[in-house]
């Protein structure tokens, strides 16, 4: 910032000398004269107390290159969470220009300004998002100068594009395509660790899902192993718990229910439905690693419900954005298919997001679950936290807010001349490090079109992958791995009880609009995401799922009685 001020002052001095020598210019002949920036004026965000906020009490720019996060509790997952792409940093000027109006501009949804290796050049709706290399990137320049993200919902069609050479890489192979790629010497298969969960959700504010025996009947009455055997690739497994077992404490506590149709019918009769009932199965026709064959699974579950429990289920296919909004806000009155891939490798990412006190997805939150999660989330040592996660996992099993079905194996495929082919277990592939065989353009085909590119207020995986090429957070994740690495921060160091984190920022970083990154950008970004009273708190859906569920929103009005 100091160097920026000196440059501006020098330019003003030169301009003054030229004006003195040549005479004053016509004031209406050109743009207004740029005014030099003043001294750095640190910004801050703070809640009045811990009763009016979630985990974060304050975010303060202690100087131009230092930000201090003060929390209301210990948070051992702070670095893993802060690295997640919705918490990427925007320039304060851009936020104020695009969000500080009555209506958000389309620029905010389609052309975010970040510090990443690529910039968005054009979003061709229905076709592709095109990116170009950012020439002033602080790190290594992208190997391919142009990146193109395309999409196709059908796995077979994606593979055909790869085989024909029109794309360099594809996401989420179909179950039968793994062996096809292995046998093709022109292609490379990269398999992902199954850090995901597919589940069938129920919202307990709608009948009959307000009856726990009905929910338990669904858990007993669906043959989950049959689904995995018939519709999932090798490397997948039937879920014993909601969280994958590779995550510490993910699989402590009792395993999920074994298939028992007779027990399911018995529970339905006890709940007052001896002859079953009618309902709906909602889903979006978007392939995910956790659900590779969506319509096939829907038809199988529909058949199982009728055969095993005498439940008549109508299949309802929804548009992706509408489905996400409706499911996340607890508006679906039937069963619905959804899943989750790890955003960061910690159990809080799976359990706290889905079963926390503020999440309306499954209806009224269940204190038997969320109270244990809140207590466990403050404990750094997984062994010390284990008894609490046993209780939480057992409560999830007993109360059945959803049916945990499968941890899906998935994979990507590339042309064999692509170096550093990626299949991130967090699905946040960083294409700047991949070389498409010496070509200037790298083309990757994913499952669906992004919903928006304002990923501070998105949960959709296709949107987040696109944003990951453009945006950067204080920390990030290693390529093809889950370890956190510094990005816009050189280091974030905690105090002894992990309740205060002091982040020293990387200097000399530029945003795509030419502005210089500093501590006020961090404070303004978190103000935008956390403070519901701020005029900048305007999102795409305005739900702010990740800010709300992982940190807790600030200054929310009390719930209506």
N, C-alpha and C positions, 0 to 999 in steps of 0.2 A: 504494500500500500504506500509506503514511504517513497519508493522509486516511482510509483505512478504519480504522486503529488509533484515530485521534482520535475518529471517530464512535462506535466501540464504547466507548471510555473515557467519552465524554460520556453515552452511554446508561446505563452502569453507575452513574455518579455520580447521575443523575436517579433511577434505580431505588432507590439507597441512601437518598436523601432521602425518597422516597415511603414506603419501608419504615419509616424512623425516625418519620415523621409518623403513619402509619396502623397500625403494628404489624406484626410479622412475618407473612408469609403461611404457610399450611399447606404444608410442603415437598412433600407428595404431591398438591397441588392442580393443578399445572401442569408444563410442561416444564422440563428442567434449565436453569439460568441459563447463557447463552452466555459463554464466557471470551474475553477480548480476545486477539487475536493478538500474539505477541511480536515482537521485532525480526527483520528478514529474516535468515534463515540460508541462505547460498548452498549449492546442491547442485552436485555434479560427477559426471561419468562419465569413467572413464579406463581404458585398457588398460595392462597391465604394460609392454608394449613393442609394437613394430610387427610382431612375429612372431605375436602372439595376436589380431590384429585385421585389418581391411581397410584402407580409406583413412582412416577417422577414428580418431585416437588418443585424443582427449579432447574433451568438451563441458563447459564450465565456466561457471557463473554467476558472473562476476567482480563483479557487483553486481546490484541488483534489476532494472536495466533494460539490462544488457549481458551478452551470451553470447559466449564465445570458442570457436571450433572450431579445434583443432589437428590437422592431417592428417599422414599418413605420407608424403605425396608432394604435389607440385603438382597442383592440380585446376582447370584453366581452365573446366570446366563446372559449377563449384560453384553459382553462382547459378541456372542453368537447372535443375539437379537439385533444389536446395532448394525451388524453387517448385512442384514436382510434388505433386499432392494427397495421395499416401500419406504425405508428410512434414508434413502439417498438424498443428497443435499442439492438444493436449487439455489440460484443467486437471489438475494433478497430483492433486488430491483425487478427481476422477472416475476417473482411471486406477487409483488405489489402491483405490477402492471397487468398481469393476467388473472389474478384472483381478487384484487381489491376493487372490483366493480360490482354492479348489481347482478350482472350475468357473466359467468366465466366465458372467456374467449375461446374460440376453437383452437387457437394456438396452444392453449394449456392442455387440451385433450390430445392433440395430434403431433405437436412438435416441441417436446420438452427440451429445456436447456440444462445440460449437465456438464460434467468434467470428463466424461468417458472418452474412450478411443475413437468412437464413431459419433457422428451427428446424423439426425434424421434429415434426409434431403427431400423425400416425397413419400406420402402414403397414398397409394392407388387403391382406393376402397374396392374391396372385392377381389383384389389381385395380389398386391405385394406391398411391403414396406421397404423402402430403399434407404441405405445409409452410406455416407461417405466418411473417409478418414478425417479426423480432426487434426489439422496440421500443427497446432500448438499443444498437443497432448503432453502432459508432464512425464508420462512413462514411455515405453517403447511404442513406436508407430505400428498400427495394424499391418499385418503382412499383406492382406488383400485390401486394396484401396477402396473397393466398393463391396458392400454386403447387401444381399437381397434376402429377405424373409418372405417365403410364400407359404401357402397352406392348402391342405387337401384332407377332407374328413375320412376318406377311405384308405386303409392301410395298403391294399393292393395297388391302388392308383399311385400312392407315394412311391412304392417300390418300382413300379413301371417307369416312373419319371427318373429314378436313380439309374436303373438299368439302361435307359436310353440316353443318359448323359446330360439331361436338361437341368439337373440339380447336382450339387456336390455332396449333399448329405440329407438324411431324412430322420425324423423322430418316430418313435413307437412303432416298431415292426409288428405286424400281425403275428399271432402265435405260430402259424404255419410257415411264416417267412424266415424264421431264424435259420432253419436248415437250408433254405434256398440261398440265403446270403453266404452261409458258410461254404457252400459248394461252388460259389462263383468266384473265380480267381481275380475278377475285376473289382470286387467289392471287399469292404472290411466291416466286420461286425464288432460293435462295442457294447457290452452288456452293463446294465446298471444294477447296483445293489438295491434290493427291494425295500427302500425306506419310505413306504407308503401304506395306505389303508383304503380299501373300498368298503363302504358301509351302506346300510339301508336305514334311512332316518325316519323318525316319527316325531310329530309335534304334539306335546301333551296338553296343549290348550284346545285341541279338537277331539271330540269323541270319535271313535272309542279309544283313542290313544291316551286318554287321561286315566285309563285303567291299566295298572301295572301288569295285571294278569294277561291282558290282551297283548301287551308288548312282549311278555315272556313267551306267550304262545307263538308269536312270530319267530322268536329266537329258536324255539324248539322245532318249529314246523318247516324250516327251510334247510334243505340239504346243501350246506355250503361246500362240502368236499366235491359234490357232483358238479357244482359251478366251476370250481377250480380245475377239476379234471377235464371238463369239456371245453372251457373257453379261455384258459390261461396258458401262457407258454411255460416251458421248463424254467425252473428257478423261482416259480411262484409257490406260495404256500397258503393253506387255510389258516385264518387268523386265530391264534389262541388268545390274543389280547388286542386291544385297540392299537397300541403302540408297537412297532416292530421290535423284535427281541434284541436287535443290534444296538438299540438305544438303552443306556443304563436305566434300570428299574422299569423298563417297558413291559416285561413279562413276569413281574412279581405278582403274587396273588393267584387266585383260582383261575383255571383255564375256562374258556367260553363253553357254552352248552353243546353237548353232542346232539346230533339229529335224532329226534324222537317224535314222530308225527302223532302217536297216540297221546303222549304227554301234552302236546300242543292242543289237541282237541279237548282234552280234559280241562285244561286251563280256560279255554274259550267257553266251555259249558259253565264253569264256575263263575266266569265273568258275565254270564247272561246271554251268551251267543252260541247255543248248542247247534244252531243251523248255519253258523257263519254270518257274514255280512258282506256288503258291497263297499269297495273303496277304489282308489286310483293308485297307479304307479307313475310318478313323474320322473322324467329324466331329460337331459339335453344330449343330443346325438353328437357328442364330441369325445373322441378317443383319448384316453389317458393311460399312463402306465399302470395305474391301479384298476382300470376297467377297459381292457383292450377291445372287447366286442359288445358294445352297449346294447343294441337292439336284441341280440341273441340272448344276453343275460336277462333282459327285461321279459322276453317271451318265456324263458325257462322259469323265472320266478313267478310269473303269472300262472303258468301251468302247475307249479308246485303248490301255490296258495290254494288253487282250486282242488287239486288232488289230495293234498295233505290236511287242509283245514276247512275246506268248503267255503273259501273266501273268493268272491268274484271281484277281480281287479281289472279296471280299465286302464290301458296304457295311454299316457298323455305325454307327447314330445313337445318340449318348450324351446324357444330361442334361448341361446346361451346366456346372454346378459340378463334377460328377464328371469330365467331360472335361478341364476346366482343371487340376484337381488331378493327373489321370493323365498328361497331356501335360507339364506343368511338372516332374514328378518322373521322367520317363523310363520310364513304365510301359506304354506302348503298343507292341505288338510288330509292328504293320503300318505302312502309310503313314497320315499324319494331316494334316488340313487345319487350318492355323492362320495367323494373321497378326498384324500389329502396326501400330498407328497411333502417330505421334510423340507422346511424352509431353513431351519438351522438344526444341528444335531443335538437336541436336548429334549427331554420328555415334556418340558413345559410347552414346546411348540405343538405337540399333539394334544395333550390333555387340557392345558390351561386355555388354549384357544377354543376348543370345542365345548368344554364343560365348566368354564368359568362362570362366575356369578352374573356377568353382564351380557352373556351371549344368549339371544332369544331364539337361536336356531331350532332347538328341540322343545321350545315352549318355556314354561316356568323353570328356572334354574333349580337344581337339586342340591340343597345344602349338605347332604350326606356326602356328596362328591366334592363340591367346590371348597368347602371349609378345609378339607384335608389337603387339597391342592394348594390353597393359599399358604398354609403352614409349611408344606414341603418345599415350595418354591423359594423360600428364604434360606434354605440349608444348602451349603456348598458341597458337602461330602455326600456322594450318592449312598454310601452305606448307612450314614446316619439318617438320611431321608427315606430309606427303604421301607420301614414299617408304615409310614404314612402313605406311600404309594401302594402298598399292599391293601390298605383300607380303601383307598380311592378306586383302585382297579376292581376290588370286590364289590364296591357300591355301584360301579358302572355295570358290572355283570348282573347284579341283583335288580337294579332299577330299569335297565334296558332302555336308555334314551335312543339307542340305535342298535342294529345288529351288525357286529363286526364280521366281515365276510372273508376278505383276502388281502394278502400282501403280494402285489403283482410284480413279477419279474418283467423287465422291459429292456429295450435296447435301441440303439441308433445304428445306422449303416451309412457308409461313405464310399465314394470312389477310392480305389486303393492307392491313388497318388496323392491323397490328402494327408498331410502330416499333422500331428497332434489332433487326431479325430476325438471327439468328445462325447461323453454320455454322463454328465454330472449326476451324482446321486441326489443332488438338490435341484436338478433340472435348470440350472442357471449357467448354461454353456457360455463360454467367453470366446466368441469367434475371432476376435482380433489376433489370437495366437495361432490360429489354424492357417496352413498354407494350402490353397486349392490347386496343388500341382503346378505352381508358378503362374497361374492365371491371375488377372487383376481383379476378377469378380468372384466372390464366394456366394453360392446360392444354397440356402438351407430351407427345407420344407417341413413345416410343423403341422399340427392337427387342425388348427382353426385360426381365424383372423383375430387379432387383438381386439378387445372391447374398447379400450382407450390406451393412450400412452401416458396418462397421468397416473403413474403407478403408486403414488402415495395413497390413493384411494381405490385400489384395485386388488382383487385376490386371484384373478384368472391367470393361469400359468402361461398362456400364450402372450398375454399382455406383459407379464413380468419378464419373460425371456427377451422380448423386444426392448424393454426399458433397460435391461442389464447391459446392453451394448452401448448405451448412451449415458446412463446415470451411474454415480458412484456414491457410496456411503463412507462413513469414517473408517470402517473396516469392511473387508470382503471375505470371500472364501477362495481357497486355492483351486486352481484349475483341476477339474475332475476329482475334487476331494471335498472334505467337510471342515478342514482346519481353517480357523480364522487367520487372516493376514491384514496388516495395516494397509489402508488405502489413503483416504484424505487426512487421516490422523497418522502421525508418526508413532504415537503410542497413546493408549488410554489406560492410566494407572489408577487402581483403586486404593481406598484407605483400608484399614485393617478389617472392618466388618463388611466390606463390599457395598457400602451405602453411599459413597461419594466417589465419582470417577472423574479424573482430571485428564482431559485430552489435549495433547500438544499437536497442533495442526501442521500439515505439510505446507511449506512456503513456496511461492512462485507458481502456484497452480492457477490456470485460467479456465473460465467457463467458455462455452461455445460462443457466447455473445461478446467475448472479449473482456468481461469484467474479471476482477481478481478475487479469488476465494479467500475469505477470512472468517473470523469467529461469528460475525453478525449473520452470515449466511446460514450457519448451523442453528443459531437461535431463532431466526425467522422461519426456517423450515420446520422446526419443532413447534413453534407457535402456530403455524398453519395447520399442523396435524393434530395437536393436542388441545388447544384452547378453543372451546366451543363458543366463547364470547368474542373471539377475534373476528374482524371483518374478512380476514384472510382464510378463515376456516370454511372454504367452499370447495367441495370435491366433485367427482363425477356422480357417484351415487349419494354422496354426503353421509355415508355410513361410517367411513374411516375404520374398516374392520380391524386392520392390524394395529393401528395406533390405539384403538380402543381396547382390544383384547390382550395385547401384549404389554402395553404400558398403562392403559386406563386414561380416559379423557379427563381434561381439566375444566373445572368450573361448570360442570353439567348442572342444570336445574334439578331440584329434587323430583322424584317420580310422583305422578299424580296419585292421590289416594283412591 
